[in-house]
Amino acid sequence: MANVKVAVRVRPLSKRENAEEGRIIVEVDNKMAKVRNIKVDNRLDGPWDSREKIVAFSFDYCYWSVDPEDPKYASQEVLG
């Protein structure tokens, strides 16, 4: 059986995504990537809406490449 390592890299928004007023809905914390469900952000919470607003996924490696000023920033050179 082969050992498989899985990595995720969060990139900055493209020009098109910025023009369409897109926003980043993923945050990276150590080996976790958390995705915010923006479709339920503006809804009232209640017993009829059981969807989670944030879903977390584990990876072997998580890289944040959105903001070069961020201490967690991973450049292309770091990723090699």
N, C-alpha and C positions, 0 to 999 in steps of 0.2 A: 504494500500500500504506500502511495506517495504522500509526502508531507506537502501541504499547500499552504502558503502564506498569502493572506489577503490584505491589500492596502486600499485606502481611499484618500483622495486628494481633493480638497475644496478649492476651486479656482475662482478668480474674480469674475464679475459679470462681464459679458461681451458688450460691445458698442450697441448692438441691437437690443440686448436685454436692458441696458441702461436707458436707451431711447424709449422703450416700452414701459419704463418705470418699474422694472423688475427689482426684486430684492432677494438677498441671500436668506434662505430659510434653514440652513445647516450650520451647526456650530460643532467644533471639535474640542473634546476634553480628554486628553491622554489617548486611550485606545477606543474611545467612544465617539460616535458621530450621532448627534441629536438632530432630528428633522422636525420642524414645526409645521403642523397642518394649519396653514393660514386660512383655509376655508371655514374653520370653526372658530377662529379668533374673534370674529365680530358677532357671534351668536351668543345668546344667553345660555349659561350653563343650566342644566336641569336634568331630571331623571330620564327624559325622553331622548337625550343626546349622549350616548355612551362612548362616542369617539374620543380618543385621546388627542390632546393638542400637541404633545411632543412624544415622538417615538425614538428610542435609542437603539443603536446597532453597535455591536462590538467588532473590531477589526484587529488584525495583528499590528497594523501601522495606520495612523491617521495623520495626514499632513494638511496644514492650513497655509494656503498660498494666496490669500485674498489681499492682505494689507502688508506691504513690506516694512511698515513701521511697527507692526505687532511683534512682540518678543517671540511668539510661537510661529512666526512666518517661516515657511520652508521654501527656499528658492530652488530653481532647477538644478543648481550645482549641488545642493544638499541631497537631492533625490538621486543624482548621478545617473 
